[in-house]
Amino acid sequence: MTTPTAKKKSAFSPASKRERFAWCMYDVANSGFTTVVLTAVFNAYFVGVVAAEVNTDQNGYATLLWAIAMAIANGLVLICAPILGAIADHSAAKKRFLIFTTLGCVLFTSLLSLVGPGDVALGMSLVILATVMFAAGENFIAAFLPELTTPDKMGRLSGYGWGMGYVGGLLTLGLCIIYIDWAQAQGYQPQDFVPITNLIVAAIFALAALPTLLWLKERAVSNESRHLKEHIKTGFNRLHHTIKHARQHQDLFRFLLTLTTYHAGINTVIVLAAIYAQEVMQFTTKDTLLLIMVVNITAAVGALVFGYIQDRIGSKISLIITLVIWIIAIGIAYSAIETNTFWLAANLIGFALGASQSAGRAMVGQFAPPQRSGEFFGLWGLAIRLAAIIGPLTYGAIIYLMQGNHRLAILSTLLFFILGLILLLTVNEQRGKQAAINAEFTPRDGTRPSPNGDNH
């Protein structure tokens, strides 16, 4: 007989508009963390204020420390994500895991308000914990996607989510800028007002996530006779089975390799763009925040536009187009001397950022059997987090070895996108979708069930 696992409610009943909206709202909730903490404010504050003293001994050392913190956080998620995803599938606990990681990210982001000049260890520890919770939550919310819509509409829904997310990031950043302007007018220094921005981020995260936590349904039903130990064992077994039978999902694994490669470039841009603008283009804090706000707008446009385009022309073609835009944009940023040229590069990056992130998530959803979405999006999370280690660490190491030469370091980012484009050409989108359909009707041991329930 087939092994009893998490049962499904009427083979996934159709999701309501309210539930799909609730799913998109989580992108609104967590985007403020990415925008303010990782991209625009706290990262530059860490390098320029918190770790300023260690930077005097070796130019670029503070940037390297930030890259190391990101690598540690993403390394922890990389190790745990596939196992947690498989356990969540089997025990029907995606929603519970999502609630836990949401509360964790809100808590540790709030505690970042305690970090001041010289608090390097505290700052690194808290941002690592907050990023782990953020990244794990990102995996769990993504795992709901195959349950909410059909494969031919995943690109559109994913695009809505990313688009709303960038609007949420823009809103959070806008509120932080209003507060920063007020604080500077009162004569406060960065160590006085930047920590408070983390409280703003945490508050918006908690409020915007409420619709998700209240309305998003867990469609799987756990076998209550099983204990936690059995769920964990099954989670490991299912991950082992997926990897062992990787040939059945060869296009998924090819795409995960592709995703890891080009996301190494994306993650580098996300966590180091503000530092590059500050150190190379001599942007002030206000200039950098304005730049990030505008980039969020173009990213939202990119996510929404390509969400529709992707459903019409396919995920692969859409990604090819966006990777070409990435390559052009990074090339312009590398050669930029005047600020106008850098602004052009930044807006091209924003457009490509929204499009590539939306298309990548939807493509994994199309390759994932619905009843194993947590497991497969755990692998997606693994790829994303591995990229978040490789990209920023490569950049940070080059900065450190080359005595703060950011222009040379950005060339490594360009190479990630070129290699990612080459690898994407090896992925067969239709074959990957068919493999997901086949897996949906195949038991864990790979045999086909007979009508009476016995395996042959």
ZAFIGU-309557 format. One record per residue (C-alpha): x, y, z; residue number from 1. Coordinates in nm, 2 decimals. Last residue first. Layout:
<nodes>
+--------+--------+--------+-----+
|     c1 |     c2 |     c3 |   n |
+--------+--------+--------+-----+
|      X |      Y |      Z | NUM |
...
+--------+--------+--------+-----+
</nodes>
This chain:
<nodes>
+--------+--------+--------+-----+
|     c1 |     c2 |     c3 |   n |
+--------+--------+--------+-----+
|   0.31 |  -0.27 |  -0.89 | 456 |
|   0.17 |  -0.08 |  -0.60 | 455 |
|  -0.17 |  -0.17 |  -0.44 | 454 |
|  -0.44 |   0.09 |  -0.41 | 453 |
|  -0.72 |  -0.10 |  -0.58 | 452 |
|  -0.69 |   0.10 |  -0.90 | 451 |
|  -0.31 |   0.02 |  -0.92 | 450 |
|  -0.06 |   0.26 |  -0.80 | 449 |
|   0.25 |   0.34 |  -1.02 | 448 |
|   0.59 |   0.29 |  -0.86 | 447 |
|   0.84 |   0.56 |  -0.79 | 446 |
|   0.89 |   0.48 |  -0.42 | 445 |
|   0.72 |   0.81 |  -0.32 | 444 |
|   0.40 |   0.73 |  -0.50 | 443 |
|   0.35 |   0.86 |  -0.86 | 442 |
|   0.04 |   1.06 |  -0.97 | 441 |
|   0.18 |   1.40 |  -0.89 | 440 |
|   0.52 |   1.29 |  -1.01 | 439 |
|   0.39 |   1.27 |  -1.37 | 438 |
|   0.25 |   1.62 |  -1.36 | 437 |
|   0.57 |   1.76 |  -1.22 | 436 |
|   0.77 |   1.58 |  -1.49 | 435 |
|   0.54 |   1.73 |  -1.75 | 434 |
|   0.62 |   2.08 |  -1.64 | 433 |
|   1.00 |   2.01 |  -1.65 | 432 |
|   0.96 |   1.86 |  -2.00 | 431 |
|   0.78 |   2.18 |  -2.12 | 430 |
|   1.05 |   2.41 |  -1.98 | 429 |
|   1.35 |   2.23 |  -2.12 | 428 |
|   1.66 |   2.39 |  -1.94 | 427 |
|   1.99 |   2.39 |  -2.12 | 426 |
|   1.96 |   2.75 |  -2.23 | 425 |
|   1.93 |   2.86 |  -1.87 | 424 |
|   2.30 |   2.75 |  -1.81 | 423 |
|   2.43 |   3.00 |  -2.07 | 422 |
|   2.22 |   3.28 |  -1.91 | 421 |
|   2.34 |   3.20 |  -1.57 | 420 |
|   2.70 |   3.21 |  -1.69 | 419 |
|   2.65 |   3.57 |  -1.82 | 418 |
|   2.46 |   3.67 |  -1.51 | 417 |
|   2.73 |   3.54 |  -1.27 | 416 |
|   3.01 |   3.70 |  -1.48 | 415 |
|   2.85 |   4.05 |  -1.44 | 414 |
|   2.86 |   4.01 |  -1.06 | 413 |
|   3.23 |   3.93 |  -1.07 | 412 |
|   3.28 |   4.26 |  -1.27 | 411 |
|   3.13 |   4.44 |  -0.98 | 410 |
|   3.44 |   4.36 |  -0.77 | 409 |
|   3.67 |   4.55 |  -1.01 | 408 |
|   3.45 |   4.87 |  -0.98 | 407 |
|   3.44 |   4.83 |  -0.60 | 406 |
|   3.81 |   4.85 |  -0.55 | 405 |
|   3.83 |   4.86 |  -0.16 | 404 |
|   4.19 |   4.75 |  -0.11 | 403 |
|   4.19 |   4.48 |  -0.39 | 402 |
|   4.20 |   4.19 |  -0.15 | 401 |
|   3.92 |   4.32 |   0.07 | 400 |
|   3.69 |   4.43 |  -0.21 | 399 |
|   3.76 |   4.10 |  -0.40 | 398 |
|   3.66 |   3.91 |  -0.08 | 397 |
|   3.35 |   4.11 |  -0.03 | 396 |
|   3.23 |   4.06 |  -0.39 | 395 |
|   3.29 |   3.69 |  -0.38 | 394 |
|   3.13 |   3.67 |  -0.03 | 393 |
|   2.83 |   3.87 |  -0.17 | 392 |
|   2.77 |   3.63 |  -0.46 | 391 |
|   2.86 |   3.29 |  -0.31 | 390 |
|   2.66 |   3.31 |   0.01 | 389 |
|   2.34 |   3.46 |  -0.13 | 388 |
|   2.36 |   3.21 |  -0.42 | 387 |
|   2.36 |   2.93 |  -0.17 | 386 |
|   2.06 |   3.09 |  -0.01 | 385 |
|   1.87 |   3.11 |  -0.34 | 384 |
|   1.95 |   2.75 |  -0.43 | 383 |
|   1.85 |   2.62 |  -0.09 | 382 |
|   1.53 |   2.82 |  -0.10 | 381 |
|   1.44 |   2.66 |  -0.43 | 380 |
|   1.52 |   2.32 |  -0.27 | 379 |
|   1.29 |   2.41 |   0.01 | 378 |
|   1.05 |   2.52 |  -0.26 | 377 |
|   1.06 |   2.16 |  -0.38 | 376 |
|   0.99 |   2.02 |  -0.04 | 375 |
|   0.72 |   2.26 |   0.05 | 374 |
|   0.55 |   2.21 |  -0.29 | 373 |
|   0.54 |   1.83 |  -0.25 | 372 |
|   0.16 |   1.78 |  -0.29 | 371 |
|   0.15 |   2.04 |  -0.56 | 370 |
|   0.41 |   1.86 |  -0.78 | 369 |
|   0.68 |   2.13 |  -0.84 | 368 |
|   0.81 |   2.22 |  -1.19 | 367 |
|   0.55 |   2.49 |  -1.24 | 366 |
|   0.62 |   2.63 |  -0.90 | 365 |
|   0.99 |   2.64 |  -0.97 | 364 |
|   0.91 |   2.84 |  -1.28 | 363 |
|   0.69 |   3.08 |  -1.08 | 362 |
|   0.97 |   3.16 |  -0.84 | 361 |
|   1.22 |   3.23 |  -1.12 | 360 |
|   0.98 |   3.45 |  -1.32 | 359 |
|   0.90 |   3.67 |  -1.02 | 358 |
|   1.26 |   3.72 |  -0.92 | 357 |
|   1.37 |   3.78 |  -1.28 | 356 |
|   1.10 |   4.04 |  -1.35 | 355 |
|   1.14 |   4.24 |  -1.03 | 354 |
|   1.52 |   4.26 |  -1.06 | 353 |
|   1.52 |   4.33 |  -1.44 | 352 |
|   1.32 |   4.64 |  -1.39 | 351 |
|   1.52 |   4.75 |  -1.09 | 350 |
|   1.85 |   4.68 |  -1.27 | 349 |
|   1.74 |   4.89 |  -1.56 | 348 |
|   1.66 |   5.16 |  -1.31 | 347 |
|   2.00 |   5.14 |  -1.15 | 346 |
|   2.19 |   5.14 |  -1.48 | 345 |
|   2.01 |   5.46 |  -1.59 | 344 |
|   2.08 |   5.62 |  -1.25 | 343 |
|   2.45 |   5.53 |  -1.28 | 342 |
|   2.46 |   5.71 |  -1.61 | 341 |
|   2.30 |   6.02 |  -1.46 | 340 |
|   2.55 |   6.01 |  -1.17 | 339 |
|   2.85 |   6.05 |  -1.40 | 338 |
|   3.14 |   5.80 |  -1.40 | 337 |
|   2.95 |   5.49 |  -1.50 | 336 |
|   3.15 |   5.21 |  -1.67 | 335 |
|   3.07 |   4.94 |  -1.42 | 334 |
|   2.71 |   5.05 |  -1.38 | 333 |
|   2.66 |   5.04 |  -1.76 | 332 |
|   2.80 |   4.68 |  -1.78 | 331 |
|   2.58 |   4.58 |  -1.48 | 330 |
|   2.27 |   4.72 |  -1.67 | 329 |
|   2.35 |   4.54 |  -2.00 | 328 |
|   2.41 |   4.21 |  -1.83 | 327 |
|   2.09 |   4.25 |  -1.62 | 326 |
|   1.89 |   4.33 |  -1.93 | 325 |
|   2.02 |   4.01 |  -2.10 | 324 |
|   1.92 |   3.82 |  -1.79 | 323 |
|   1.57 |   3.97 |  -1.81 | 322 |
|   1.52 |   3.86 |  -2.17 | 321 |
|   1.64 |   3.50 |  -2.10 | 320 |
|   1.41 |   3.49 |  -1.80 | 319 |
|   1.11 |   3.57 |  -2.01 | 318 |
|   1.20 |   3.31 |  -2.27 | 317 |
|   1.23 |   3.05 |  -2.00 | 316 |
|   0.91 |   3.14 |  -1.81 | 315 |
|   0.68 |   3.11 |  -2.11 | 314 |
|   0.56 |   3.34 |  -2.39 | 313 |
|   0.21 |   3.42 |  -2.26 | 312 |
|   0.22 |   3.34 |  -1.89 | 311 |
|   0.57 |   3.51 |  -1.87 | 310 |
|   0.44 |   3.82 |  -2.04 | 309 |
|   0.18 |   3.87 |  -1.78 | 308 |
|   0.41 |   3.84 |  -1.48 | 307 |
|   0.67 |   4.02 |  -1.69 | 306 |
|   0.47 |   4.34 |  -1.67 | 305 |
|   0.39 |   4.31 |  -1.30 | 304 |
|   0.74 |   4.22 |  -1.19 | 303 |
|   0.91 |   4.48 |  -1.41 | 302 |
|   0.67 |   4.75 |  -1.29 | 301 |
|   0.74 |   4.67 |  -0.93 | 300 |
|   1.11 |   4.67 |  -1.00 | 299 |
|   1.08 |   5.01 |  -1.16 | 298 |
|   0.91 |   5.15 |  -0.85 | 297 |
|   1.15 |   4.98 |  -0.62 | 296 |
|   1.44 |   5.13 |  -0.82 | 295 |
|   1.29 |   5.48 |  -0.76 | 294 |
|   1.28 |   5.42 |  -0.38 | 293 |
|   1.64 |   5.28 |  -0.38 | 292 |
|   1.77 |   5.58 |  -0.56 | 291 |
|   1.59 |   5.82 |  -0.32 | 290 |
|   1.75 |   5.63 |  -0.03 | 289 |
|   2.09 |   5.66 |  -0.19 | 288 |
|   2.06 |   6.03 |  -0.25 | 287 |
|   1.95 |   6.09 |   0.11 | 286 |
|   2.24 |   5.89 |   0.25 | 285 |
|   2.48 |   6.09 |   0.03 | 284 |
|   2.60 |   5.93 |  -0.30 | 283 |
|   2.97 |   5.94 |  -0.36 | 282 |
|   2.94 |   5.73 |  -0.68 | 281 |
|   3.20 |   5.47 |  -0.56 | 280 |
|   3.16 |   5.44 |  -0.18 | 279 |
|   2.80 |   5.54 |  -0.13 | 278 |
|   2.65 |   5.40 |  -0.45 | 277 |
|   2.85 |   5.08 |  -0.40 | 276 |
|   2.74 |   5.05 |  -0.04 | 275 |
|   2.37 |   5.11 |  -0.14 | 274 |
|   2.40 |   4.83 |  -0.40 | 273 |
|   2.57 |   4.58 |  -0.16 | 272 |
|   2.29 |   4.37 |  -0.02 | 271 |
|   2.06 |   4.36 |  -0.32 | 270 |
|   2.33 |   4.38 |  -0.59 | 269 |
|   2.52 |   4.08 |  -0.45 | 268 |
|   2.19 |   3.89 |  -0.41 | 267 |
|   2.11 |   3.94 |  -0.78 | 266 |
|   2.46 |   3.83 |  -0.89 | 265 |
|   2.45 |   3.51 |  -0.69 | 264 |
|   2.09 |   3.48 |  -0.81 | 263 |
|   2.23 |   3.43 |  -1.16 | 262 |
|   2.42 |   3.12 |  -1.06 | 261 |
|   2.19 |   2.97 |  -0.80 | 260 |
|   1.90 |   3.00 |  -1.04 | 259 |
|   2.09 |   2.82 |  -1.32 | 258 |
|   2.18 |   2.54 |  -1.08 | 257 |
|   1.81 |   2.53 |  -0.97 | 256 |
|   1.71 |   2.53 |  -1.33 | 255 |
|   1.92 |   2.22 |  -1.41 | 254 |
|   1.77 |   2.06 |  -1.10 | 253 |
|   1.42 |   2.13 |  -1.21 | 252 |
|   1.50 |   2.03 |  -1.57 | 251 |
|   1.63 |   1.69 |  -1.45 | 250 |
|   1.32 |   1.61 |  -1.24 | 249 |
|   1.30 |   1.24 |  -1.31 | 248 |
|   1.68 |   1.24 |  -1.33 | 247 |
|   1.69 |   1.37 |  -0.97 | 246 |
|   1.56 |   1.04 |  -0.84 | 245 |
|   1.82 |   1.02 |  -0.56 | 244 |
|   1.77 |   1.39 |  -0.48 | 243 |
|   1.40 |   1.36 |  -0.45 | 242 |
|   1.42 |   1.03 |  -0.26 | 241 |
|   1.67 |   1.18 |  -0.01 | 240 |
|   1.44 |   1.48 |   0.04 | 239 |
|   1.15 |   1.24 |   0.10 | 238 |
|   1.35 |   1.03 |   0.35 | 237 |
|   1.47 |   1.33 |   0.55 | 236 |
|   1.11 |   1.47 |   0.57 | 235 |
|   0.98 |   1.12 |   0.66 | 234 |
|   1.22 |   1.10 |   0.95 | 233 |
|   1.12 |   1.44 |   1.07 | 232 |
|   0.75 |   1.36 |   1.05 | 231 |
|   0.81 |   1.03 |   1.23 | 230 |
|   0.99 |   1.21 |   1.52 | 229 |
|   0.70 |   1.46 |   1.54 | 228 |
|   0.46 |   1.18 |   1.60 | 227 |
|   0.22 |   1.03 |   1.34 | 226 |
|  -0.14 |   0.93 |   1.43 | 225 |
|  -0.25 |   1.28 |   1.33 | 224 |
|  -0.20 |   1.22 |   0.96 | 223 |
|  -0.17 |   1.58 |   0.86 | 222 |
|  -0.42 |   1.76 |   0.64 | 221 |
|  -0.29 |   1.97 |   0.35 | 220 |
|  -0.48 |   2.28 |   0.24 | 219 |
|  -0.32 |   2.52 |   0.50 | 218 |
|  -0.53 |   2.83 |   0.43 | 217 |
|  -0.42 |   3.19 |   0.39 | 216 |
|  -0.67 |   3.42 |   0.56 | 215 |
|  -0.54 |   3.51 |   0.91 | 214 |
|  -0.16 |   3.47 |   0.88 | 213 |
|  -0.16 |   3.63 |   0.53 | 212 |
|  -0.40 |   3.91 |   0.63 | 211 |
|  -0.18 |   3.98 |   0.94 | 210 |
|   0.15 |   4.00 |   0.74 | 209 |
|   0.11 |   4.37 |   0.67 | 208 |
|   0.08 |   4.46 |   1.04 | 207 |
|   0.38 |   4.26 |   1.16 | 206 |
|   0.61 |   4.36 |   0.87 | 205 |
|   0.50 |   4.73 |   0.91 | 204 |
|   0.59 |   4.72 |   1.28 | 203 |
|   0.93 |   4.54 |   1.22 | 202 |
|   1.03 |   4.79 |   0.95 | 201 |
|   0.94 |   5.09 |   1.17 | 200 |
|   1.14 |   4.94 |   1.46 | 199 |
|   1.44 |   4.89 |   1.23 | 198 |
|   1.42 |   5.26 |   1.13 | 197 |
|   1.48 |   5.34 |   1.50 | 196 |
|   1.84 |   5.21 |   1.47 | 195 |
|   1.91 |   5.46 |   1.19 | 194 |
|   1.81 |   5.77 |   1.41 | 193 |
|   2.06 |   5.81 |   1.69 | 192 |
|   2.36 |   5.63 |   1.54 | 191 |
|   2.30 |   5.83 |   1.22 | 190 |
|   2.34 |   6.17 |   1.41 | 189 |
|   2.05 |   6.39 |   1.53 | 188 |
|   2.05 |   6.76 |   1.46 | 187 |
|   1.67 |   6.80 |   1.47 | 186 |
|   1.66 |   6.84 |   1.09 | 185 |
|   1.85 |   6.51 |   1.07 | 184 |
|   1.57 |   6.34 |   1.28 | 183 |
|   1.29 |   6.49 |   1.06 | 182 |
|   1.47 |   6.38 |   0.74 | 181 |
|   1.53 |   6.03 |   0.89 | 180 |
|   1.16 |   6.00 |   0.99 | 179 |
|   1.04 |   6.09 |   0.64 | 178 |
|   1.30 |   5.86 |   0.49 | 177 |
|   1.19 |   5.57 |   0.71 | 176 |
|   0.83 |   5.62 |   0.60 | 175 |
|   0.93 |   5.62 |   0.24 | 174 |
|   1.14 |   5.31 |   0.29 | 173 |
|   0.84 |   5.12 |   0.43 | 172 |
|   0.61 |   5.24 |   0.15 | 171 |
|   0.87 |   5.16 |  -0.12 | 170 |
|   0.92 |   4.81 |   0.02 | 169 |
|   0.54 |   4.76 |   0.02 | 168 |
|   0.52 |   4.88 |  -0.34 | 167 |
|   0.80 |   4.64 |  -0.42 | 166 |
|   0.61 |   4.36 |  -0.25 | 165 |
|   0.29 |   4.45 |  -0.44 | 164 |
|   0.48 |   4.39 |  -0.76 | 163 |
|   0.65 |   4.07 |  -0.63 | 162 |
|   0.31 |   3.93 |  -0.53 | 161 |
|   0.13 |   4.04 |  -0.85 | 160 |
|   0.42 |   3.88 |  -1.05 | 159 |
|   0.39 |   3.56 |  -0.87 | 158 |
|   0.02 |   3.56 |  -0.94 | 157 |
|   0.08 |   3.63 |  -1.31 | 156 |
|   0.36 |   3.37 |  -1.35 | 155 |
|   0.15 |   3.11 |  -1.17 | 154 |
|  -0.14 |   3.15 |  -1.42 | 153 |
|  -0.05 |   2.86 |  -1.66 | 152 |
|   0.05 |   2.64 |  -1.37 | 151 |
|  -0.30 |   2.67 |  -1.20 | 150 |
|  -0.36 |   2.88 |  -0.89 | 149 |
|  -0.34 |   2.88 |  -0.51 | 148 |
|  -0.20 |   2.54 |  -0.43 | 147 |
|   0.11 |   2.58 |  -0.65 | 146 |
|   0.19 |   2.91 |  -0.47 | 145 |
|   0.18 |   2.79 |  -0.11 | 144 |
|   0.55 |   2.69 |  -0.12 | 143 |
|   0.64 |   3.05 |  -0.18 | 142 |
|   0.51 |   3.15 |   0.16 | 141 |
|   0.73 |   2.88 |   0.32 | 140 |
|   1.05 |   2.97 |   0.14 | 139 |
|   1.02 |   3.34 |   0.22 | 138 |
|   0.96 |   3.25 |   0.58 | 137 |
|   1.29 |   3.07 |   0.59 | 136 |
|   1.46 |   3.37 |   0.44 | 135 |
|   1.31 |   3.62 |   0.68 | 134 |
|   1.38 |   3.40 |   0.99 | 133 |
|   1.74 |   3.34 |   0.88 | 132 |
|   1.78 |   3.71 |   0.80 | 131 |
|   1.66 |   3.82 |   1.15 | 130 |
|   1.90 |   3.57 |   1.32 | 129 |
|   2.20 |   3.69 |   1.10 | 128 |
|   2.11 |   4.06 |   1.15 | 127 |
|   2.10 |   4.00 |   1.53 | 126 |
|   2.44 |   3.83 |   1.54 | 125 |
|   2.61 |   4.07 |   1.31 | 124 |
|   2.49 |   4.37 |   1.50 | 123 |
|   2.58 |   4.22 |   1.83 | 122 |
|   2.93 |   4.13 |   1.72 | 121 |
|   2.99 |   4.47 |   1.56 | 120 |
|   2.85 |   4.68 |   1.84 | 119 |
|   3.13 |   4.95 |   1.78 | 118 |
|   2.88 |   5.23 |   1.70 | 117 |
|   2.52 |   5.13 |   1.79 | 116 |
|   2.29 |   4.83 |   1.77 | 115 |
|   1.99 |   4.83 |   2.00 | 114 |
|   1.74 |   4.90 |   1.72 | 113 |
|   1.85 |   4.57 |   1.57 | 112 |
|   1.62 |   4.42 |   1.84 | 111 |
|   1.31 |   4.51 |   1.64 | 110 |
|   1.45 |   4.32 |   1.34 | 109 |
|   1.50 |   4.02 |   1.58 | 108 |
|   1.14 |   4.02 |   1.69 | 107 |
|   0.98 |   4.08 |   1.36 | 106 |
|   1.19 |   3.81 |   1.20 | 105 |
|   1.10 |   3.56 |   1.47 | 104 |
|   0.73 |   3.64 |   1.45 | 103 |
|   0.73 |   3.58 |   1.08 | 102 |
|   0.94 |   3.26 |   1.11 | 101 |
|   0.69 |   3.11 |   1.36 | 100 |
|   0.38 |   3.21 |   1.16 |  99 |
|   0.53 |   3.06 |   0.85 |  98 |
|   0.63 |   2.73 |   1.02 |  97 |
|   0.27 |   2.70 |   1.14 |  96 |
|   0.13 |   2.77 |   0.80 |  95 |
|   0.36 |   2.52 |   0.63 |  94 |
|   0.27 |   2.26 |   0.89 |  93 |
|   0.08 |   1.99 |   0.70 |  92 |
|   0.30 |   1.72 |   0.87 |  91 |
|   0.43 |   1.57 |   0.55 |  90 |
|   0.46 |   1.90 |   0.36 |  89 |
|   0.61 |   2.09 |   0.65 |  88 |
|   0.86 |   1.81 |   0.71 |  87 |
|   0.97 |   1.83 |   0.34 |  86 |
|   1.01 |   2.21 |   0.36 |  85 |
|   1.20 |   2.18 |   0.69 |  84 |
|   1.44 |   1.94 |   0.53 |  83 |
|   1.49 |   2.15 |   0.22 |  82 |
|   1.54 |   2.47 |   0.42 |  81 |
|   1.77 |   2.36 |   0.70 |  80 |
|   2.12 |   2.36 |   0.55 |  79 |
|   2.06 |   2.65 |   0.31 |  78 |
|   1.89 |   2.85 |   0.58 |  77 |
|   2.20 |   2.82 |   0.80 |  76 |
|   2.43 |   2.91 |   0.51 |  75 |
|   2.21 |   3.21 |   0.43 |  74 |
|   2.26 |   3.36 |   0.77 |  73 |
|   2.64 |   3.28 |   0.77 |  72 |
|   2.69 |   3.42 |   0.42 |  71 |
|   2.50 |   3.74 |   0.51 |  70 |
|   2.71 |   3.79 |   0.82 |  69 |
|   3.03 |   3.72 |   0.61 |  68 |
|   2.92 |   3.99 |   0.35 |  67 |
|   2.87 |   4.24 |   0.63 |  66 |
|   3.22 |   4.15 |   0.77 |  65 |
|   3.37 |   4.19 |   0.42 |  64 |
|   3.22 |   4.54 |   0.39 |  63 |
|   3.37 |   4.63 |   0.72 |  62 |
|   3.71 |   4.50 |   0.60 |  61 |
|   3.71 |   4.71 |   0.28 |  60 |
|   3.99 |   4.94 |   0.38 |  59 |
|   4.20 |   4.76 |   0.65 |  58 |
|   4.29 |   4.92 |   0.98 |  57 |
|   4.04 |   5.21 |   0.95 |  56 |
|   3.76 |   4.97 |   0.86 |  55 |
|   3.77 |   4.81 |   1.21 |  54 |
|   3.67 |   5.15 |   1.35 |  53 |
|   3.38 |   5.21 |   1.11 |  52 |
|   3.21 |   4.88 |   1.20 |  51 |
|   2.89 |   5.02 |   1.35 |  50 |
|   2.91 |   5.35 |   1.16 |  49 |
|   2.99 |   5.33 |   0.78 |  48 |
|   2.97 |   4.95 |   0.72 |  47 |
|   2.68 |   4.88 |   0.96 |  46 |
|   2.50 |   5.20 |   0.86 |  45 |
|   2.53 |   5.11 |   0.49 |  44 |
|   2.38 |   4.77 |   0.57 |  43 |
|   2.11 |   4.92 |   0.79 |  42 |
|   1.98 |   5.17 |   0.53 |  41 |
|   1.93 |   5.07 |   0.17 |  40 |
|   1.96 |   4.70 |   0.08 |  39 |
|   1.96 |   4.45 |   0.37 |  38 |
|   1.77 |   4.64 |   0.64 |  37 |
|   1.56 |   4.89 |   0.45 |  36 |
|   1.47 |   4.72 |   0.13 |  35 |
|   1.49 |   4.35 |   0.23 |  34 |
|   1.31 |   4.41 |   0.56 |  33 |
|   1.05 |   4.63 |   0.40 |  32 |
|   0.99 |   4.35 |   0.14 |  31 |
|   0.87 |   4.12 |   0.42 |  30 |
|   0.52 |   4.26 |   0.46 |  29 |
|   0.43 |   4.35 |   0.10 |  28 |
|   0.55 |   4.01 |  -0.01 |  27 |
|   0.32 |   3.86 |   0.26 |  26 |
|   0.04 |   4.06 |   0.11 |  25 |
|   0.05 |   3.86 |  -0.20 |  24 |
|  -0.07 |   3.55 |  -0.02 |  23 |
|  -0.35 |   3.74 |   0.15 |  22 |
|  -0.46 |   3.87 |  -0.20 |  21 |
|  -0.46 |   3.51 |  -0.32 |  20 |
|  -0.68 |   3.42 |  -0.02 |  19 |
|  -0.92 |   3.71 |  -0.08 |  18 |
|  -0.95 |   3.61 |  -0.44 |  17 |
|  -1.06 |   3.27 |  -0.34 |  16 |
|  -0.84 |   2.96 |  -0.38 |  15 |
|  -0.98 |   2.66 |  -0.57 |  14 |
|  -1.00 |   2.34 |  -0.36 |  13 |
|  -0.67 |   2.15 |  -0.34 |  12 |
|  -0.73 |   1.78 |  -0.43 |  11 |
|  -1.05 |   1.79 |  -0.23 |  10 |
|  -0.86 |   1.87 |   0.09 |   9 |
|  -0.53 |   1.69 |   0.06 |   8 |
|  -0.38 |   1.42 |   0.29 |   7 |
|  -0.04 |   1.45 |   0.45 |   6 |
|   0.12 |   1.11 |   0.41 |   5 |
|   0.00 |   0.76 |   0.43 |   4 |
|   0.26 |   0.53 |   0.26 |   3 |
|   0.11 |   0.36 |  -0.04 |   2 |
|   0.00 |   0.00 |   0.00 |   1 |
+--------+--------+--------+-----+
</nodes>
